[in-house]
Every structure is written in C-alpha cells, then in structure tokens.
C-alpha cells in the first residue's frame, strides 16, 4: 500500500494497527434544500492513525528523509 502525506509518498509495510475515526455534526432543521427534514449532518473531521513500518517510496524525488 502506498500512502501520501503532503508531497511525500510512503510504502507501508507490516501494519501493526490501522485506525480511522470520524466526527460528525448533527443539527436539527425544519427544512433542508427546500424540503422537510428531521436533521442535517456534516463531517467535521477525519483522523487516520497508522502504526507499523513505513519507508519512503522508491522514485520519490523528495530528499528530506535521506
């Protein structure tokens, strides 16, 4: 699996743990897009936590990790 973090690309090896968490905001509204609605939701944030061994992807031109 290849992961991208900004301009860096990493090859992920030997995952110990992969965790994803999402936070949603739910608001009560009378109308949504001119239709009756009971609630409206929106995604507030998303976090991905990876534990394991990662290496810079071969061929990546970034030399910051050398």
C-alpha positions as CSV (number, residue, x, y, z in Angstrom):
1,X,0.0,0.0,0.0
2,X,1.3,3.5,-0.8
3,X,0.4,6.4,1.5
4,X,0.6,10.1,0.5
5,X,1.3,12.7,3.2
6,X,1.6,16.1,1.6
7,X,4.3,15.8,-1.1
8,X,5.7,12.7,0.5
9,X,4.8,9.2,-0.6
10,X,5.5,6.2,1.6
11,X,5.3,2.4,1.1
12,X,3.6,0.9,4.1
13,X,5.0,-2.4,5.4
14,X,3.9,-4.6,8.3
15,X,0.9,-2.7,9.7
16,X,0.5,-3.3,13.4
17,X,-2.6,-1.1,13.7
18,X,-4.7,0.9,11.3
19,X,-7.3,3.1,13.0
20,X,-9.8,5.6,11.4
21,X,-12.1,7.9,13.3
22,X,-14.7,10.3,12.0
23,X,-16.6,13.1,13.8
24,X,-20.0,14.3,12.5
25,X,-22.1,17.3,13.5
26,X,-25.8,16.7,13.5
27,X,-28.1,19.7,13.6
28,X,-31.9,19.8,13.8
29,X,-33.5,21.8,11.0
30,X,-37.1,22.3,9.8
31,X,-36.2,22.4,6.1
32,X,-33.2,21.3,4.1
33,X,-32.8,22.2,0.4
34,X,-36.4,23.4,0.4
35,X,-37.7,20.0,1.6
36,X,-38.9,19.0,5.0
37,X,-36.0,17.4,7.0
38,X,-35.6,15.9,10.5
39,X,-31.9,16.6,10.7
40,X,-28.8,17.6,8.7
41,X,-25.3,16.2,9.2
42,X,-21.9,17.3,8.2
43,X,-18.5,15.7,8.6
44,X,-16.3,17.8,11.0
45,X,-13.0,15.9,11.0
46,X,-11.4,12.6,9.9
47,X,-8.3,11.1,11.5
48,X,-6.2,8.2,10.4
49,X,-3.7,6.6,12.7
50,X,-1.2,4.1,11.4
51,X,1.3,2.1,13.5
52,X,3.9,0.0,11.8
53,X,6.9,0.3,9.5
54,X,6.9,2.8,6.6
55,X,9.7,3.6,4.1
56,X,10.0,6.4,1.6
57,X,8.7,5.3,-1.8
58,X,11.5,4.4,-4.2
59,X,11.4,7.0,-7.0
60,X,10.0,9.8,-4.9
61,X,12.1,12.9,-5.6
62,X,11.9,14.3,-2.1
63,X,15.3,14.0,-0.3
64,X,14.2,15.4,3.0
65,X,14.2,12.0,4.6
66,X,17.7,11.0,3.3
